[in-house]
Amino acid sequence: MNTLILIDHQTRMYEIDKNTGWTVGRDPSSSLVLNDIKVSRKHAMVRWEKDEFVVRDLGSRNGTFVNDQRIEVTGLANGDVLRFGNMELLARIGSHKMVEEEIFSQREQLSVLDTYTGFDDEFRVHETGFSGNLKTLSMVEVVQTIMQFGKNGLLEIRDDQDQIIAKAWFLNGEIVHSEFGKEIGVPAMYRIVNLDTGLFEFQNDIESPVHTIEQSTMSILLEACKQKDESGRKP
């Protein structure tokens, strides 16, 4: 088990191997940049030392915590919870694939519990992919899920009449082609990202017929959110 995976509350995963040092802070050069007043510019470091992964506080003002205990330096075990300011991260030691399967398995188990009757609409894992409702899971979160797991396949969005209104193809978690009505490529993806109603379904391992997008998925998400904010401020 040569890899440490840190998972945030949105199930984004940060992968650290034995050869990679990982820093946290407000400084733009940090591996994880946190715009949090409780976080110092150079707050903490996570890396492999001797025979274990350790987290080391870098003299931060408000401290680094592991399982709610303030630390200067400590080894990490599977299941530990790290906290930097308001950010909490769950530690998992193992392969990226193992952690991915664990998260999907947990979500699938939640969907059948009586105490989570609404979760089934939010996110359901199938043998061939996953699906859900945009009323409870935003399109940005859907795309981020595909990104973080490096998925290949087709994302379809349907309206309340069960008609397909948009499609987006992904390769290794990156958008390569999208369609929304007569629009294709990046303009179509901007429209898709800003959808807030409908049902989505992601199907694994469906290849795109063409590649019309070269921009990174993250840059498209950021620009789409920016456009939405700007349109909301117009009188």
Order of alpha helices (4+ residues) and beta strands (2+ residues): beta-beta-beta-beta-beta-beta-beta-beta-beta-beta-beta-alpha-alpha-beta-beta-alpha-beta-beta-beta-beta-alpha-beta-alpha
